[in-house]
C-alpha cells in the first residue's frame, strides 16, 4: 500500500462521523502484513480491502507481496482478489444497512453515509445496503411486535405502530411484526402461568385471565399457560416446604389451605424440602453449640415449638455429630494455649475427657508462658542496652588511649605540673572506663544467662502441653 493511501485511510477513520464508524470499522485492517503474503490467500486479502471500505488495490498488494508472488499466477490471484473484494464490499454495505434498519433509520440513510465518505475510499453498493436494511428493518419490527405481545397487548395495536412508522417515514413490516407478536403473546401466557404457580395461585385463575384477555382483544393461549403453570407448581411446594420448616408450619396446615383454595397439592415435594431444611437446621444448631457451648440438644428439642421448628427422626444424630465435630475443634490444645497467652476466657468445662484435662493444662501453660515471655522480653531489652553501652565505653576508652599515646609520642610536649596533672587525669579516666567496662560486661553476661534460662523455660512449657 502506498504511503499516501495509508495516510488518507488513517485520516478518513479519524474524520468520519460517529454514525459511520461501524461502516469503516475495517480502516485499521487495511495494513496488510507479510504473513498474509506468505499464506497467499488472495480471496481473503481482497475481502479484507473490500470490507475495510477501500477500492480494489490488487497491483499495490501484488507489489507489496512481490517476494512471494510468481508472474504465472498473477491472473488467478487477481481473480481471487477481485472475488474476495466484491464479497467484502457487499458485507460492508449490507452490515451498514442491517444496523440502520435495526435502529429504525430510513433507507435514505444510505445517502447520508455515501455523502460523508470520499468515493475513492468506500465504493458504494446500494443493492447490498438495501438487502441488509430490509433484514434489519424486519428484525426491528419483529422486536416491536414481540414486546407488544409479551406485554399482553392485542395484535390490533399494530395499526398504531403502522401509523407511527408512516409519520416517521419508515417502512412498516407487517409480517415481521405479526411473527414477533405471536412469539411475545406465547411468552405472555407462559409468564402468566409461571407467575401464578410461583405465587400459589390455583390453575383455575386462568379462566379469569382468559376472559379479561378476550375482552381486550388479546389472543388466549391456554396450552402455554397450563404448561408453564404445571411446570412451576412443584417448585412452589418445594419452596413452601423449605420456608415452613423454620416458621412453625407443616404439611397438614398447608394441605387444608390448598384444598380450600382449589390448589393442586404436591405432598412429596413439600415433605422432601421440609425435611431437608430441618436437617440443615439441626446440623447448624449442633455446629453453633459445639464451638464453645455445652451440649444443649434436650433444651433445643424442648424449645422447638417456641422457635418455630420441628423435631425429625434424624434430629439427635444430626445435632450430635455436628456438635462433636465443633467441640473437638474448639477443644484444641494449641488454641487453648494461645487463649491462655491472651488471657482470653475459654469454656473449658464444655470439653470432654480426656481433652478437658489437656486443654486446661494447655490454657494454664499459656498463661505461664506469657508471664515468662514478659521476663524474656525484659532480658532481651537489657542485653540490647548493655551491648550498646559496652560499645560506647570501648569507644571512649579508645579515645583516651589515643590521647595518652599521642602525648607520649610528642617530644615537644613540655614537662611541668600542668602536663603532669593532665596525665594523671587521663590515667584515672582510663582506669575508670576499664572498671565500667568490666562491670557492664558482667551485667551483659548475666542478662544473657537469664535470657537463655527464660528461653529454655518457655520451650519446656510449650513442649509439655502435648503430654498426655
N, C-alpha and C positions, 0 to 999 in steps of 0.2 A: 504494500500500500504506500502511495506517495506521501511525502511529508505534508503537503497542502491538504490532501484529503483527510489525513489523520487530524490535523488541526481543525478543519471545518467540521468534522464529525464531533469532536470534543466540544467545539463552540456551540453546535446545534443542541447537544444534550444539555448545556447549561442555560441556553436562552429559551428553549421551548416552554410553552405554557404548561402549568401543572396538569391540566386535563390531557395533555399529550404525552405525559411521561410513560404511561402504560404502553402507548404505541411504539415509543422508541426505547423501550427497556433494553433492547439489544445493542445500544450505542457502544457500550464498553466492550462488547464482544466482537467488534469489527477488527480488532487487532489480532490477526492470525499468528500462529506460532509454528516453529519448525516441526514441532511434534505432529501437527496436523499434516504437514507436507510429507512426513515420514509415513504416516498412516495411509495417505493417498486416497482418502475418501472424498472425491471431488463433489459428489452429491451433497455430502454434509457441509463442505466448505461453501458451496453455493447456497444451501439452505440457511446457513449462518448469516451470510450477507443479506439475503432476502428478508429474513426475519428481523435483521437489525435496521431495516429501512434504507439500505444502500442500493445504489444502482449496480448493474452487473459489472464486475471488475475481473473477468477471467484473465485478461492479459497481465494485469498487475499481480494477480495471485500466482499466475504461472511464472512470472519473473521472480517473485519472492521465493518460490519453491524450485527455482531452476536447477539446484543441485540434485533434486530428486525426480526431475521430470525428463522423460525421453520424448524426442520430437515425434516419433512414430505414434505415440499415444496421445498426442495433443488433441486430435479430433474427438476421440471418445471421452477425454477428460472434459473438454469444453461442453459436450452434450450433457454429460453428467452434472457439470456445474450449473448449466442453464436449467436443467430439470429441477435440481435442488433449489435454485434461486426462485423459480416460479412457485414452488410449494412454500418456501419460506415467506415470500411476499404475500401469498394467499393467507398463510397462517397469521401474519402480522395484521392484515386488514380485517380478517374475519374475527380475530380476537378483539380488535378495537370495536367492531360492530357489536359483538356479543356483549362486551362490557357496557357500551352505550345503551343497548336495548334493555339490559337488566337494570340500568339506572333510570329507566323511563325517559331517556332523551330521544328526541325525534330523529328520523332518518337523516334530516338535514344537518345533523351534527357532523356528518361526513364532510360537508363543505367547510364547516368551521375548522376541522382538523386539516383539511387539504390546504386552506388558505394560510395556515400558520407554519407550513413545512416547505422549505425550498424543494422544488421538484427534483433536483439532482440528488437529493438525499433520501426521499421516500416516494418512490414511484407509486402512483395511485392505483387502486384496484377496487373500483366501486362494486363490482359483482361480488367479490369476496366480502367486502364490508356489509353489503345488504344481506348476504346469506347469513353472516354472523349476527347481524342486527335482528333478523327475523327469529333466530334461535333465542337470543337474549330477550327479545320482546315477549316471546311466548313464555319463557321462564318467569318474567316479571308478572304477567297476568295470571299465570298458574299460582304463583306465590300469593297474589292478592286474593284469588278465589279460595285458596286453601285457608288463609287467615280468616276469611269471612265464614267459611264452613266450620272451622274449628271454634269460632266464637258463637256458633249456633244461629247464624243469620240465614234467612231464606235465599234460595237461588235467585229469586226475583230482584234482589238488590243489585244484580249485575247491570240492570238498567241505569242505576245511578253511577256505577263505575264507567259505563259506556259514555254517559253524559259528561262525566269528569274528563275522560280521555278526549272527547271531541273538543271540550273547552281548552284543553292544553295542546291541541293539535297532535295527539298521539294516536297510533293505530290500535284499536281495541281488538284483542284476540279472544273471541267468544269461546272457541273450543278449548283453548288453554285455560281460561277462567273456569269453565264448567268442570274440566277434569280436576283442577285444583280444588274446586269447591266440593266435589264428590269425595275426594281424599280427606278434606277437612271435616266434612259432615260425618264421615265414618269415625274420625278421631273424636269428634264431639260426643258421639254416643258411647264410644269406648271409654272416654274420660268420665262421662256421667256414671256409667256402670261401675267403674273402678272407685270413684269417689263415694258413691252410695254404699258400696260394700265395705270400703275402708272405714266409713263412719258408722257402720252397723245399721244402715237404713235398709228395710226389707225390700226384696226384689219387686214387690207389688207397687213400689213407688214409681215404677216405670210407667204405669198406666196414667198417672197424673202428669208425668213429664211428657208422655206421648200426646196427651190431649192438649197441653199447652203449646207444644211444638206445632201440632196440626193447625191450631187456631192462628199461629204466627206464620203459617205457610212454610214451615221447615219440614223437610223430608225426615220421616221416622225410620230408624234402622234398629229394629228390635233385636236382631241377632247379635249385632255389635255390642249393644248394651248388656244383654244377658251373658254373652261370652266373657266380657270383662268382669261383670259382677260375680259370676261363678268362679272366675279365676282368683279374685281377691278375697272373697268371703272367708276361705280357710285362714288366710293371714290375719283377718280381723279377730278371729277366735284365738289364734296364737298370741297376738299382741295383748288381747284381753286377759288371757291366762297369765301372761308374764306380769302384767300390771296388778291383777287381783291378788296374786300370791303374797304380795307385801303390802296390801291395803285392806286386808281383812275380809275379802270376798272369796266365794268358792263357786264351783260349777252349779250347784243346786240353785243358788240365788240367780245366777245369770240364765240358767235354763228356764226358770219361771218367767223372767222378764222377756226373754226371746220369744217364748211361745205366746205370751200375751200380745206381743207386737207383731207376730206372724213372721219372725225372722228365722231363717234356716239355721239349725244348730249343728256344730261340728265338735262333738264331745271329745273325740280322741285328740284332735289338735289342741284343744283348750287344755286338757289334762296334761298332755306332754309338756307344753310350755310352762304350765303352772308348777308342775313337779320340778322341771329344770331350774326355774327361778328360785324355788325354795332350796334346792340342793346347793345352788350358789350362795344363797343367804346363810345357810348353816355352816358352810365352809368358810365364808368371810367372817362369821361370828367367831369361829374357832381360831382363825388367824389373828383377829383383833385381840381376843382374850389371851391367846398363847404368848404374846410378846409382853411379858411383864405383869400379867394379871393372873389371878387364880383360876382354877378350873370351875367355870360357872354354868355348866350345862343345865343342871337342875333348876337353877334360878331362871335361866333363859326360857326353859320349857314352861315353867310356871307363869311367866310373864308374856308368853307368846300371843295370847289373845289381846292383851293390852297393847302390844307392839304391832298388831295387825298382821301377824304371820301365823303359819300353821306348822305343826309338828308332823313330819312324814316318817315313813318306816326307816329311812336312812339317816335320820337326824343325828342319832347318837354316834354312828360310825363316822359321818362326815365331820361333825364338830370335833370329836376326839382326835381323829387323825390330823386335822389341821392344827388343833391346839398343841399336840405333841411335837409336831414339826417346828412350830414357832417357839415353843418352850425350850427346845434344845438349842435353837438359835439364840434365844435370849440368855440362857444359862451357859454362856460361853466363857471359858476361863480367861482368855485374852481380853474380852470385853469387860469382864468383871475387874480385872487388873487395872485396865485403863480408867474405868469408872472410879475405882478406889484412888487412883492418882489424882483425878479431878475432884475427888471428894463429892462425887455425884451420887445421889440416892439411888439404891438398887434394891428391888423387891426380892431379896434372896430367898424369902420364905416360899415363893411360888415354885422354886426349883425342887426337883425330886432327888432323893438319894440315889446313888452316891454323889450326884452332881452338886447337890446343895452344899455339902461339906467342902468340896473342892472349890466351888465358886466363892464361898465365904472366905476361905483361906486366901484365894487369889485377890479378893477385894481388899482384905486387910493388908495383904502383902503390897498391894498398890499404894495404900496409904503410907506404909513403912518405907517403901521405895522412894516415894516423893519426899518424905522427911529427910532421908539420906541424900537424895538428889539436891536438896537445898544446901546441905553441908558441902557436897561435892562441888557445887557451883561456887560456893564461898571460897573453897580451897583453890579452885582454878583462878578465881579473881586475885587471890593473894599471890599465886605463882606469877601471874602477869605483873602484878605490882612490884614484887621483889625483883623479878627479872629486869624490868625497866629501871628500877633503882640501881641494880647492880651495874648495868650498862653505864648509867650516869656517873656512878662513883669511879669506875675504871677510867672513864674519860677525864674526870677531874684529876685522878692520880697520875695519868699520863702527862697532863699539862704541868703539874707540879714537878714531876721528874724531869720534864723537858727544861723547865726554868733552872732547876738545880744543875743539870748538865751544861747548860749554856753558861751559867755563872762560873762553873769550874773551868770551862774551856776558855773563858775570856781573860787573857793575860793582862789586858789593860784595866781590868776592874780593880779599883782601889781596895786596899785592906785597911779598914777602920772600924770604929764602933758601929756605925750605921750599917755597913755591909754585913758585919757580924750578927747584928740583930735580924737583918733580913734572912740570913742563912738559918738562924735558929728558928725563926717563924716558919720557914719553909720545911725544916725538918719536923717541926711539931705538926704542921698541916699534913705532911706526908705520913707520919705515924698515925694521926687521927683517921685519915682516909683508909689506911690499911685495917685499922680496928673496925671501922664501919663496914668495910667490905667483908671482913670475916664474920661480923655479927649478921649482916644481911644474907650471906651465903648460908649460915646456919638456919635462918628463918625460911629461906628458899627451900632448903633440903627438907625441913620439917613440913612445909606446906606440900611438897611433892610426896612425902611419905603419907600424909593424911589423904591427899588426892587419890593415891594408889589404894589406900585402905578403903576409902569410901567407894571407889570404883569396883573393887572386888566384892564389897558388901552388896552393892546394887546388883551385880551379876548373880550373886548367890541367891538373893531374894527372888529375882525373876526366874531363875532356874528351878527353884523349889516349888513354884506354883504348879508345876506339872507333875509333882509327886503324888502318887495315889494314896 
